[in-house]
Amino acid sequence: MLDAKMKTQLEAYLQNLKTPVELVAYLDGQDKSRELETLMREIAELSSLVSVIQGEDQHARRPAMGVRSVASGTEMRFAGVPLGHEFTSLVLAVLHSGGHPLKVDRELIEQVRNLDGEYRFETYISLSCQTCPEVVQALNMMAAINPQISNEMIDGALFQQEVDERKVMAVPTVFMNGKQFSQGRIGLADILKKIDKNAGARSLNKLAEKDIFDMLVVGGGPAGASAAIYAARKGIRTGVLADKFGGQLLDTVSIENFISVTETEGPKLVAQLEAHVGAYDVDIMAGHQARGLSVATDGSIEVSVADGVVLRSRSVLLATGARWREMNVPGEQEYRGKGVAYCPHCDGPLFKGKSVAVIGGGNSGIEAAIDLAGITAHVTVLEFDTRLRADEVLQRKARSLTNV
């Protein structure tokens, strides 16, 4: 299951455990159960603080594993075999359950700890989705902090009947206490805004108290990050206002045209960008969108955010980036996340055995068709032009597939 290199790395990570952790097995006779049991036992062999026990919950999904803290009694579950992108989520769940400190702002930790009521989260994912781990890890951290919060990662491809019954057609999709809570990328701060009614107001109040900036960058993608670094190196007061730091780069699976980097993944590059910006005195204000610009009587520029809150700066740089292209046809917005998807890697496994359409005959469209051909029954590519515009090598590959 785990190769020698992964075991060596994991053994080093598990040395950070401070308290015992139980891996709770909820298994049946499926092949995936045997695969999951092997994974659990291999992890337990790497640390004396990790043990495997049988779960007693008769209503548990199977196969599934729980990661339970002996010290606090908190438990996070993984329904399916958490490999691929979700292996990191599993490792972090074990570390946080074993007392390893969370790399989260202290104020957010206290906010989670003070939440009232019971919150039962269920997060549907696909193992090929690179956005899903961020959501799973945020909810797992909440479960590690507050025993009244639980989260279960559910591999949609393994629980297809459940996915169909709950009409899950995009990942990550999160349910809270049985009702759909969110769909797509959502971070810890945004989760708290939705369930802690005063969180949004507190966040806006913080913005309102900011002193005037010398340079305010609107947008947190590569261009915004670069601008912030250049400004901060000049020793001027610099801020970054962004809906999400990293922008569309966060949703990019593979990057092969970034000079000096042969190949990398979007989230990995974003983490490096954020670390680089964080090395300077830059105020990153994520989770907020700019609503308008105006010039004040003193000549400064005012950037309105929401509810009358305004940020002031002597200069503003707009680096608003790009978004997924849309068809702008009736029904597109209404069915987003309900059959209309923008990421074949993330959402493709949910359409296993079904017929799908890909809109666009450029490189992205044909690459999506090739990927989906291995999952779905049939792929129809629709292109507005009289010819496909993808590279010839991709077209040849697509034409060689009998179900495209």
Beta strands, then each sheet from edge to edge (+ up, - down):
strand 1: 21-26
strand 2: 50-54
strand 3: 64-69
strand 4: 75-79
strand 5: 119-125
strand 6: 149-155
strand 7: 173-176
strand 8: 179-183
strand 9: 215-218
strand 10: 238-242
strand 11: 282-286
strand 12: 292-295
strand 13: 301-304
strand 14: 310-313
strand 15: 316-318
strand 16: 355-359
strand 17: 378-382
sheet 1: 2+ 1+ 3- 4+ 6+ 5+ 7- 8+
sheet 2: 11+ 10+ 9+ 15+
sheet 3: 12+ 13- 14+
sheet 4: 16+ 17+
end
